[in-house]
Amino acid sequence: MSAVADRVERVLTPVVSAAGYDLEGLDVQPAGRRRLLRVMVDRDGGIDLDAVAGLSRDLSAALDASDAMGDQPYVLEVTSPGVDRPLTAPRHWRRNQDRLVTVELNDHHTVKGRITAADQTTATLLTEDGVHTVSFRDVQVAHVEVEFRRPGTTEGE
């Protein structure tokens, strides 16, 4: 992470936490004469547009009161993680309970199943072959599969 990103993270983390969110990532990129600051946040239950707008105002005020971004103008973009973001922390698994995931293990095996439970060290997946417990330390990469209609939903939900 760059020095600017480190400074920005130190300024924004307390604001994000106080609002009840997790700072999932941030990125500072040049964008012409400005910089683009993309801040990714999430929480249990997700985040809606009104919450993003309010948090964006709070983050902007915190940045304006600091020198974290320096003198160069910037554009602030506050967003939530996309469904294609890898599951890298126990909270990501918990937040995606009941979703279908593909997990590539360190031993190069792949497991595809629906998350039925998750704690701080493991996730339980319901697969075509039965129930599998996956230890997070054995996961090389895991992604949520995009489903247009999840089981138990009807059209229009």
C-alpha positions in Angstrom: 0.0 0.0 0.0 1.3 3.5 -0.8 2.1 6.1 1.8 -1.0 8.1 0.8 -3.2 5.0 1.1 -1.7 4.3 4.6 -2.5 7.9 5.7 -6.0 7.7 4.3 -6.6 4.4 6.0 -5.6 5.8 9.4 -8.0 8.7 8.9 -11.0 6.7 7.6 -10.9 3.5 9.7 -12.3 5.2 12.9 -15.0 7.0 10.9 -16.0 3.7 9.1 -16.0 1.8 12.4 -18.0 4.4 14.3 -20.7 4.2 11.6 -20.9 0.4 12.1 -19.1 -0.7 9.0 -15.9 -2.6 8.1 -13.3 -1.0 5.8 -12.9 -3.7 3.2 -10.4 -1.9 1.1 -9.3 1.3 -0.4 -7.5 2.3 -3.6 -5.9 5.6 -4.6 -5.3 5.9 -8.4 -4.3 8.9 -10.6 -7.2 10.2 -12.7 -5.9 13.0 -14.9 -5.1 16.0 -12.7 -6.9 14.4 -9.8 -6.8 11.2 -7.9 -9.6 8.7 -7.5 -10.0 7.5 -3.9 -12.2 4.4 -3.9 -13.3 3.2 -0.5 -15.0 -0.2 -0.1 -17.2 -0.7 3.0 -19.5 -3.5 4.2 -21.4 -4.7 7.2 -23.6 -7.6 8.2 -26.9 -7.1 6.4 -25.3 -5.2 3.6 -25.3 -1.5 2.9 -27.9 0.6 1.0 -27.5 3.7 -1.1 -28.7 6.1 1.7 -26.1 4.6 4.0 -23.4 5.0 1.4 -24.4 8.7 0.9 -24.3 9.4 4.6 -21.0 7.6 5.1 -19.6 9.4 2.0 -20.3 12.8 3.6 -18.7 11.7 6.9 -15.6 10.4 5.1 -15.3 13.5 3.0 -15.4 15.7 6.1 -12.7 13.6 7.8 -10.5 13.8 4.8 -11.0 17.5 4.4 -10.0 18.0 8.1 -6.8 16.1 7.5 -3.9 16.3 5.1 -4.1 12.6 4.2 -4.7 13.3 0.5 -2.2 16.2 0.3 -2.9 19.2 -1.9 -3.9 17.4 -5.0 -7.7 17.3 -5.8 -9.4 14.0 -5.5 -12.7 12.3 -6.2 -14.1 10.1 -3.4 -16.1 7.0 -4.4 -17.7 5.0 -1.6 -18.9 1.5 -2.6 -19.7 -1.9 -1.3 -17.8 -5.0 -2.4 -19.0 -6.8 -5.5 -20.3 -10.3 -5.4 -17.1 -11.4 -7.3 -14.8 -10.3 -4.4 -12.9 -13.2 -3.0 -13.9 -14.5 0.5 -10.8 -13.7 2.5 -12.0 -13.1 6.1 -14.4 -15.1 8.3 -16.9 -12.2 8.2 -17.1 -12.6 4.4 -18.1 -16.2 4.7 -20.7 -15.4 7.4 -22.2 -12.6 5.3 -22.6 -14.9 2.4 -24.4 -17.7 4.3 -26.9 -19.6 2.0 -24.9 -18.6 -1.1 -23.2 -20.9 -3.5 -19.4 -20.7 -3.5 -16.5 -22.3 -5.4 -13.5 -23.0 -3.2 -10.0 -23.8 -4.5 -8.1 -25.5 -1.8 -4.3 -25.4 -1.2 -4.1 -29.0 -2.3 -5.6 -28.0 -5.7 -9.0 -29.7 -5.1 -12.1 -27.6 -5.8 -15.2 -27.7 -3.7 -18.5 -26.2 -4.8 -21.3 -25.9 -2.3 -23.7 -23.7 -0.4 -22.5 -22.1 2.8 -24.7 -23.3 5.6 -22.6 -22.0 8.6 -19.3 -20.2 9.2 -17.3 -19.3 12.3 -13.9 -17.8 12.8 -11.9 -20.8 11.4 -14.2 -22.9 9.2 -17.2 -22.9 6.9 -19.7 -25.7 6.4 -20.7 -26.3 2.8 -23.6 -28.4 1.5 -22.4 -30.0 -1.7 -23.8 -32.6 -4.1 -21.8 -35.2 -2.1 -23.0 -34.1 1.3 -21.7 -31.8 4.0 -18.1 -30.6 4.0 -16.3 -28.5 6.5 -13.6 -26.2 5.0 -10.9 -24.8 7.2 -10.0 -21.2 6.1 -6.3 -22.0 6.4 -6.7 -24.6 3.6 -8.4 -22.2 1.2 -6.3 -20.8 -1.7 -9.2 -18.8 -3.1 -13.0 -18.7 -2.7 -15.7 -16.8 -4.7 -19.4 -16.5 -4.5 -21.1 -17.9 -7.6 -23.6 -15.6 -9.3 -27.1 -17.0 -9.2 -30.0 -15.4 -10.9 -32.5 -17.3 -8.8 -31.4 -18.8 -5.5 -33.2 -21.9 -4.1 -36.2 -20.9 -2.0 -36.9 -17.7 -3.9 -39.6 -17.1 -6.4 -39.5 -15.0 -9.5 -39.5 -11.3 -8.6 -37.8 -11.7 -5.3 
